Amino acid sequence: MNMGESLELDNQGHPSTSGLIEALFRGNHEPVNAAHQFFYVDVKDTARFHLAALLHPDICGERMFAYAGPYTWHMIQTVMRDMYPEKRFSPDIAEAGLDRSEIVLAPKAEGYLKEMGYKGWTSLEESVKMNTEDLM
């Protein structure tokens, strides 16, 4: 799932998966109740990775996976509570346990980002922060 800063807030608000974080921030569990385990990537990392795929000579006809890491909605709720201790959030979403699938090509994909001068994948905490800063 892509999350992070809404890149065109004035014209788009929080569309698509960014809107799921917004809904949870506002206390609406309904959109996130259907599934509990995912992998995330920050929207800016996705854009950077697309550039890497276009520009890097070693990426040709290769299927790459932009997975920064696993998460659950409970984890995101915990991150938001830590970031915004003054805000009252809705009751806890039950912890579902992380998806422990090994995404074999994820480290290789992250390596391409590092070769382009980026630090690697954006953390879950930073992605959630960027996704919610404008909501306070």
Beta strands, then each sheet from edge to edge (+ up, - down):
strand 1: 2-3
strand 2: 37-42
strand 3: 69-72
sheet 1: 1+ 2+ 3-
end
